[in-house]
C-alpha cells in the first residue's frame, strides 16, 4: 500500500509540526508513505470565494501529483473534504467556467483525512503515544458532516467518534467533550472574513465551553478550527492550549 502525504498549504506555512507528526506517525505504523515535493494549495480558498475557475488548475496538478498512490492522506479535514467532494465536479466539467481537458477525478476517491485512514484502513489497535493531560475534543464540521469522523448530533444514529477511538490508544490521556460538542466554532473559511463579528462570538462561545470541561488542551483533526480558536483564546487571555490530534497520537514515539 503506497500512501502519498498531502500537506495543505496553511499547515505547511503555519503548522509544519503537524505535517512532521503525521509523517512520523505513519512511518511508526509501518506505512509506505511518500511526500511528493512541490505541492500547492488544493484550491479551496478560491472556490469558496466563488472563483472556481482559478481552482481547476490546482485540482489538475493535485491529480497529477498523487495519481500513482493507493491513498492520499492529509492532516486536514477541510482540505480533504474539498478534494473528495468538489474535485469530481471540477474536473469532469461540472462548472460552466471550464470544460477543456475534463476527465474523471481519480484522486478524490482515495483521498482521506489521517484520522479516517488510521481508523478505517489501517485499523490501528495498538498503543500509540503518551500524553498525560486532560484534552477536550473539537469535532470540526467538515469532519462530522462530510467525512463521517463522528456522528452528527442532528441525526438520530448510534453515536460514534473515530477521533476519540484513536485518542483512547494514547497512554495517560483523559478525553472529554464540551456541551454542544459538534457545534461550529465559527471559522468557516470565507465566513470568518465576511461575518467577522459572528465568527468571533461563535469562537468565544466554543472555547469557553471547551474550558468548562477543565481540559488543559483543545484538540481536533483540523488546523483551521484550532487556529481560529487559538486566536480567540489569545485575544481573550484564556489559559488553554491547542494541539492537532495527530500531534497527540505521535507524542513520545
N, C-alpha and C positions, 0 to 999 in steps of 0.2 A: 504494500500500500504506500503510494507516494503522495506526500502532502506538500502543497505549496502554502507558505505562510504569507498571508496578506496583512500588512501593517498599514492601516489607514493614515492619511497624511497628518491629521491632527495628533494621532498617537505618536507618530514618528517625531513630530516637531515639539510637542508639549509633554508627552508621557512616554519617552523612549524606554523607561524602565519596565513598562507594561509589555512592550514588544520583547524585551530581553527575557522577562519572566515567562512569557508564552513559549519562546524558543526553548528555554531551559526545561520547562515542564514537559514539553513534547519529547525532547531528547531523553529526559529521565525515564519516560514511559516506553522508550524504545521505538518511537515513531521515526520513520524515514522522512524527515522534514527538510525542505529547501526554502531559502528566502531568495526569490528572484529579484535581482537588482533592478534599479531604475523604475520602481513602481511609482505610480502617481495617484492623485485623488480619484475616487471612484465616480465622481460627478454628481454626488448627491446635493451639494450646496447649489449648484447651477440649476439642476432640475427642480429642486424645491422652490427656487426663486422664480420659476416659470421659464427658464431658458434651457429647455430640453435639448435643443439642437446642439448647444455647447457641451452637453454631457455625452453625446453619442460617440465622439472620437475617443473619449476616455473609456467608455464601455468597450469599444473595439480594441483598444490597447490592452485592457484588462483581459479580455477574451483571448487575445494572442499570447499574453504573458503566462496565463495559467492553464492553457488548453491541454497540456500534457500530464496534468496531475489527476490523481484519483479523487482527491478532495482539496478544496481551498478553505483554509481555516483562518479566522480573524478574531482578535480580541475586541470586537466592537459589534454590538447588536444592531445599531442603526445602519452602519455601512453594509453589514451582511444582509440585513433586510432589504436595503435598497437594491443590492445586486440581485438577490433572489426574486424579488417581486417586480422590479422595474426593468431590469436588463432584457428579459424576454420580449417585452413590448417595444423597447427602444431599438433593439437590434433586428427585429422582424418587420420593421416598417410600421409599427403601431402608432407612430407620431407623424402627423401630416407634414412636419417640417423637414423630414429627411427620409428618402426612400431608396437611394442608390446603394448598392452593395449590401443589402439587407440579407440576413441569414438567421437561422435558428440559434439561439444562445445556448451554448453547452455548459459554460462555467456556472451559470446560475443554478443548475441542477445539483451541483456538487459543492456549492459554497455554504459553509456552516460557521456559526459562532463557535468559539472554542469550548464553551460550556456544553452546547448541544453535541458537539463532536465527541468530547470526552465521555459524556453520559450515554449517548445513544449508539455511537460507533465503536469507540474503544471499550466502553462499558467498564470503566475503572472501578475496581472493587478492593484495592489495597490501600494501606495508609499512605498519605501524601506528606505534606509539610508539617511544621509545628508553628502554632500561632496562639499563645496563651492569653487571649484577650476576648472581651465581650464585643461582639460585632452585630450591628443592625443591618439587615439585608434590604437593599433597594432593588425592587423589581421594575426595571425600565419598561416603558410602554411597548417599544418595538419587540423586546424580548418576550413579553407576556402575550401580546395580541397578534404578532406577525411570525415569530419564530417558535412559539409554543414552549418557552422555557419554564413557564409556570402557568397554573390555571387562573384565568381571569375571574375576578370576583363577581362580575355581572352575569356569568354563565353558571347555571346550576349543574356543575360537573363535580366529580370526585376530585378533591384538592390534590395537587401535586406541585413540586418545585424542584427542578433539576439542579438549580444553583445550590439550594440548601442540601440536597443529597450529596453533592460533591464536597461542600464545606464540612459536612459531618465526617469526612475522611481525614480531616486535619486534626492533629493532636492538640489538646489544650484549649480548643476554641469553644466559645459559648455563642451560639447563633440565635438572634431574636429578630422579630419583625415589628414595625410600628403599626399603630392603628391606621386603617385605610391603606393597607400595605401595598396595593398596586395602583394607587392614585398617582397621576403625573406630577413630576417635580416642577413643571413649568418651563423647562428649557425648550423643547420642541423645535430646535433649529431656527428657521426663519421667524417663528412665532416670538422667540426671545428678542428679536430685533424690532419687529412690528408692534408688539404689545409688551413693552418693557415693564410697565407698572404691574400688569397682571402676572407676568413671568416672575418678577422679583417677589411678589407676595406669595405666589404658589410655592416658590423655592423656600422662603422663610417658614411657611407653614409645614412644609415637608421635613425640613431639617429639625424643626422643633419637635415634631412627632418622633423622629429618629432619636433625638436626645432624651426624650421622655422614657425610653427603654433602659436608660442607664448605660448605654454602649459607649465604648471608647472610640470605636471606628464605625464608619458607614462604608459598606462595600456594595458592589454591584458589577454587572457584566459590561457596562458601557461608560467609557471615559467622559463622554459629553455630559451625561447626567451628573457624574461625580464632579466634573469641572464646574458646572453651574452651582451645585450645592456647596462646593468648597468656596466659591466666590461669595456666595451669600453668607456662609459661616464667617469668613474673614471680615466682611463688611460689618456684620452684626457683633463681632467679637465673641462668637460661640466657641467653646472649648470642645471641639470634636475633630477627629482626624479621618482621613479618607484613604482607601486603598482599593484598587481594582481586584476583583475576585481571584484573578489568575495570580496576582502577587501573593495572595494568602495561600493559595494552593501550592505555590512553589517555595514558600518561605522555609528556609533551612535545608533545602535539597542540595 
